[in-house]
Amino acid sequence: MTPISRARPFSDLAQPAAQAAHGAAADAPDLGSIPEWDLSDLYKGMDDPAVAADLDRAAADALRIKEACQGKLFGMAGDGAKLADAIASYEQISDLMGKLGSFAGLLYAANQADPARAKFYGDVSEKLTRISTDLIFFELELNQIDEAALSPSLSNPKLARFKPWIEDLRKEKPYQLDEKIEQLFTEKSQTGRGAFGRLFSETMTGLRFDVEGAPQPLALEATLNLLSDAAEPRRHAAAEALSKVFKDNIRLFTLITNTLAKDKEISDRWRGFSDVADSRHLANRVEAPVVNALVESVRAAYPRLSHRYYAMKARWLGMDRLSHWDRNAPLPDKPEQVFTWPQAQNIVLKAYGSFAPDMANIAGEFFDKGWIDAPLREGKAQGAFSAATVPSVHPYVLMNYQGKPRDVMTLAHELGHGVHQMLARAQGPLLAPTPLTLAETASVFGEMLTFRALLAETKSPREKKAMIAGKVEDMLNTVVRQIAFYQFERKVHEGRRKGELTSDQLNEFWLDVQKESLGPAIDLKPGYEVYWAYIPHFINSPFYVYAYAYGDCLVNSLYGLYQEAHPDFVTKYFDLLRAGGSKHHSELLAPFGLDAADPTFWSKGLKVIEGMIDELEAMDAGSA
């Protein structure tokens, strides 16, 4: 019953941010009129009477459902229509509560430094949590219905619509607890995981970094953005500033990490999850062997991918090894192109339209109807995301636009999520949400369409090389870096099961996975050991990160089929997106002849990255 947000992967390079509002240079280029979103399709403001009215209605509806259904779902099992009506009522309140939670969350994301918004977000979240405790019985009781009693009723057309949701729900049955315990877990989350997540977010928003040479202290994103500056001294200064502030706050970040890892361990132990990532696999509706095959395939490819690329980049920059602050440095001859907002809009919509006019038409609504918030503001959430909100409304996109080519790719990425979420809305609140493993499909595909469109229009070999190198780096951040992050999380959560972790242990875990993934061409200088501290996915969504690698490899395979003119590709692709969470990944990939359980599937996706690195090496050889 919470809004679903999809975000770009984090690495050491955040969404660029460099306006004065974030504490950066005031001479930023003119990017045209950058849109701010209009949330009135949800509510007109914090003081909108509809907010209080809907909270009251949700509370009343929850009690009505509880009175009508608690202890009675068993008796409805033999009447498909009656059980379907009960589930439909549960679905309707899910939409209403999701609408309220989405509005509060989006307001807060737009300015986390505003005390009024923070209070509103906290108050609404607390009330929704309280209301949800009256509904905890529903899924628990539904799962207690005997299979023999339920199966005949599923032939009823009204109930058949919910069959995929019921089947997914029953997968959770072995890990569900007594209703009172579930209520306690839910209510305590406000002062447990939720509170520590909020503490992390507000702390990060408030941090300022004294970068040598900067006219004033910078916020996190503006500082991270300097790691891609053309001047090595500025990159070095930014890296030193990041290290200093992270170290100054490392006790707090260590406490947050320990607390949340212990919180998860308690939950996993009570529910009976044996492996630290099992709960995420269940939520993603993906089997552990599939994820393990992905992880091992990527790790085995490190030498052919990241190790090889960064050694090549070191040569381009005239270095024996790259310091960690040089990893995202631009190429020496990289064109410093700046895209205005109207240009970015045109590029993405044109790329989408060349694939399918319907895709461009849906994406166009985000621009035309005020569904995007792109300017930088003091207190605004870092990074970028697309929030699905609820099927009765529509998604909203947040990003921090600065006019760089990577910003254009971020826009394409988030609009891909938005298109996916729009197409899946017809599935309804219970079936529209897509598991993370498939949720990156449209976003990464949208990026690839946009990249290929830009590359096709680029005539200069120098610019082509820079574009391909930039895309390789993004793909390494999406695949290699995210699998390294997954390995780091495994070390953290496995270690926490043995006792509290020190900052030094966390630093050591971080350096171990970074050395393995980045390879010998990257020199991890003192200070880099604390960079684990700012990654929000570790805090907000444990083990989320492997979904990025899954999505990237999947899209590489899909895009290859598209280039090969696979029969009815566009139709099959749209069917995949429209399905939302109503089908298992194996069922969705079968029309394309793809099988994620086959280890060779991952090799195909990784070979796309390897092929682009081969292309760069050939360019080097040709210019020698």
Secondary structure, DSSP 8 states (H G I E B T S, - for coil): ----EEE---SSS-S---SGGGTS-S------------GGGT-S-TT-HHHHHHHHHHHHHHHHHHHHHTTTHHHHTT-HHHHHHHHHHHHHHHHHHHHHHHHHHHHHHH-TT-HHHHHHHHHHHHHHHHHHHTTHHHHHHHHHS-HHHHGGGGGSHHHHTTHHHHHHHHHTGGG---HHHHHHHHHHTTTTHHHHHHHHHHHHHH--B--TT-SS-B-HHHHHHGGG-S-HHHHHHHHHHHHHHHHHTHHHHHHHHHHHHHHHHHHHHHHT--STTHHHHHHHT--HHHHHHHHHHHHHHGGGTHHHHHHHHHHHTT-SSEEGGGTT---TT-------HHHHHHHHHHHHHHH-HHHHHHHHHHHHTT-EE-S--TT--SS-EEE---TTS--EEE----S-HHHHHHHHHHHHHHHHHHHHGGG-TTT----HHHHTHHHHHHHHHHHHHHHHT---HHHHHHHHHHHHHHHHHHTHHHHHHHHHHHHHHHHHTTS---HHHHHHHHHHHHHHHH-TTEE--TTGGGGGGG-HHHHHSTTTTHHHHHHHHHHHHHHHHHHTT-TTHHHHHHHHHHTTTSS-HHHHHGGGT--TTSHHHHHHHHHHHHHHHHHHHHHHHHH-
